[in-house]
């Protein structure tokens, strides 16, 4: 099989794992003109998702899916991926010349080494999107980044597949994928936790509609940070206002002690960055860090 797939060529696509990611990417590839030939689904939720997003596509075992797919998409959790690949290789389900792509952010090409030994063609395509597993995601794929790692001869194939799904490829060296994934998880997942905890604090303060208060504030903060980085820092930590930070620590200790360690950790990191960028005076930083040091780690 040639490693350069002509743009527009139709592939027989199989998806192992119709979770939120797999069902959506399968639907995106179908919309691009590829043929979904089989999917695997175990839980009731994944079966319903397959029936909704991939109507009429046969639901088969993973081995059966691998046996009929020219492009095999592996969309299982990161920790399950190595065993899945090893299992498919050991049963002989993988085919020479078969494109095998996983969507893990953490893993690169090494996890697909059993595929290569069977004559397969490995791709790592990680979509940067918080998937809901619904049709909404298909529109949101437009312009979404994909962290892509592929052997050099397969770069055109990987690029075409990502573009066909509506995404934009971001090329990553194999060894940098764990850092890539850590950065994205730190930003996206922890942002959700941060906003949810702030919402709870505002409700505790008597605010009936926290989202209305937070929307403009957080939207401006995100836009400013993406545009200007540390120059967008505002607030008591960046000003070195140790007294205000002390008041924050006291009220959080009384009302939401579970939030206090996160506040302190982020305040320390903010102080370090403000100091390094020249936005925080070293004398003020010392007083601020002394206050933060009163809270046990």
N, C-alpha and C positions, 0 to 999 in steps of 0.2 A: 504494500500500500504506500502511495506517495505521501511524504510528510507535508506537502503543500496542497492544502485543499482549495480548489478554485472557489472564489467568492460566488455564492449562489448555489453551490452544489448541495444536494439534499442528503441529509444524514438520517439513519435510523437511530433514534435516541432512546436510551433506557435510563430510568432514574431509580436508584436504590436509596430509599428513604424519602417518603413524601411528607416530610415535616414542613414547616413554614417556608423554608428555603427551596427545597427540592421541587415542590409542586409549582411554585411560582416560576422558577427558572425553566422547568419543563414547559410550562405554558408560554413563556417568552420565546423559547426555541421553536415551539409549534407555530406561534404567530409569525416567526421569521421564515417559515416554510419548511421546517424539518418535520419528520414523521415520528411521533411518539409511539413506539412499538410495544412498550411494557414498562410497568413501574412496580415497585414493591411497597407494600403498606401493611403494617401490623396492627397498630392500635385503631380503635374506632374513629378517633379524630383524624388520623392520617388517611383512613379509607374514605371518610367523608370529604376530606380536602382533595383527594385524588378525583373523586366523583364530581366535585364542583369545578375544579380548575382544569382537569384533564378528562372530560367526559368521554366515555367509550374506550379509553385506553385500558387494555387488559392488566389486571393486578396479578402478578406472578411472584414466585420465590426469587430471592436475589440471584441464585444460580441461573434460573431461567431467564431473568432480565439480562444478565451478562451474556448469555448465549445467543441473544438475538440483536444486540445493540452494536452499531458501528461507533457510536459515541456513548460511553457509559458514564453517567454522572453520579458520583458518590456524595450524597448530602446527609451524612450521618454525623452525630456529635463527634468532636475531636477525639475523645478518649476511645470511641468505638472504631475509629477508622483503621488503625493498624491491624486489628483482629479481622475486620471485614476483608481487607485486601489480602491478608494471608490466607483466609479461608477460601476466597474466590480462586486464588492461585492454586491452592492445594487440591481443589476439586476439579481443576481443569476447565472451569467455566470461562476463563479469559481466553481471548483469541489473538493470534498474531495480527499486527496491523490495526488493532482496535485502539481508538482514542479513549483514554480513561482520565477523567478530570474529577478532582475533588474540590470542595468549596471551603475547606478549613483555612482559617487564618493562621493558625499556629503551625501546621505542618507544611512542608515544602515537597520536594520531589523524592526525598529519601524514603518516605512512607510508601511510595509507589514502586520501589525497587522490585518487588515480586512481579509487578505488571511488566516491567522492562525485561525481566528474565523470561517471561512468557511471550516476548515479542511485541508487547503493547507499547503505546505511545503516551507518555505521562504529561499531564497538565495540572497546575494548581491555580484555581480561579476563585478568589475570595471576594464576594460582593460586600461593599461597605454600605449596609442598609439595615435598619432595624425592621425585620420582616414581620408582617402580621399574618401571612399565610392566606391572604385574600386577593381578590382582583385589584384592590387598591395598590398593591405593590407593583403591579405591571406598569402603571403610569409613573410610579416613583423610581423605577429602574432607569428612566431616561436621564442620562447624565451622571448616574451613580458610578463611583469609582470601583474598580475591581483590582485587587492585588494579584498580579499575574507573575507566575514563575513557570518557565518552560525551557526545555533544551533549545538551543539556538535554531535548529532546523524547524522547530514547531512554533516559533514566535508568530509567524504570519497566521497560522491556524488559530492560535489562542486569541490573537487580536481580532480576527474576523468574528469568532464566536462571541466575544465580549461586546463588540460593536453591534452584532445582530440582536443581542439581548437588550440593547439600548444603553449599555454602559460605556465607561471610558477606562481603558487599561492603564494601570500604574505598574511599571515593571520593577520587580524586586529580586535582588540576589537571594538565593535559597537560604543562606545563613541569616538573613535579616528578617525573615518572616516572624519568628517569635517576638522580636522587638516591635515590628509593625502591629502585630495582634495585641500586644500588651498596651501599646499607645492607644489604639482604637477602643479597647475595652475600658481602659482608664478614663477616656474621654466620654464615651457614649453611655456605658453602663453606670458609671459613677455619677454622671450628670443626672440620670433618672433618679438615682437614690438621693442625690443632693436636693433636687427640686421637690421630691416627695417629702423629704424631712422638713424642708423650709415651709412647705404648704401646711404641714402639721403644726409647726410652730406658730404660723400666722393664725390658724384656726384657734389654737390655745390662747392667742392674744385677743380673740374676739372678732377676727376678720371673717365675714360671711362668705366672701368670694375671693379666696387667695389668688386664683388664676388671673383675675382681672388686675390685681395689684402687681403680680409677678411678670405678666406677659411683656409689658413695655420695658421693665427694668432688665429682665434677663435677655430679652431680644437685643437691647442696646448693648448690654455687656458682651454677649456673644459676637455681635457684629464688630464691636470695637476691638475685642481681643484678636479676632481673625484678621482685621485690618492692620492693627498697630502693635500687637503683642503686649509686652510689659508696659508700654507707654499708655495703655488703656486702664492701668490699675488706678482705682480710687478707693476711698474708704479709710477707716481708722488705722489699719495695719500699714498701708502705704504712706500715711501721714505720720506714723509713729505715735499715735494717740494711745498711749499705754493705759490711761485712765478709762477710756471708753472700752478698750479690750477687757480690762479687769471687770467692768460692769457686765459685759457679755458673758464672761466666764461664770460670774456669780449667778446670773439669772438662768443660764443653761444648766448649771449644777443643780439648781433648785427645781426647774421645770422639766428639763429633758436631759438627764445625765447621760443617756445613751448617745446623744449627739455631741457631747463635750469633747471626746477624744478626736472626732473627725474635725471639729472646729479648730482645735489646737494644732493638729497636724497640718491643716491647710493654711492656718495663720502663720505657722513657722515657715512653710514653703513660700508663702506670699512674701513674708519679710525677707527671706533669703534672696528672692528674685528682685524685690524692690531695692534692696541694698546693692546687689550686683549691677543693677541698671542705673544706679545713681539717683533713684527717686526717693530713697530713704536715707536720712542722715545717720552716720554710724553711731553717734551718741544716742539719738532717739531709738535706734535699733537695739542698743544694749538694754535700755529701759524696757522696751517692748518684750524682748526675749526673756528678760528677768521675770516679767509677769507671766508669760507663757510657761516658764519653767516651774511655776508654783503648782501646776497640774501634773500629777504623776503620769508617766507614759503608759 
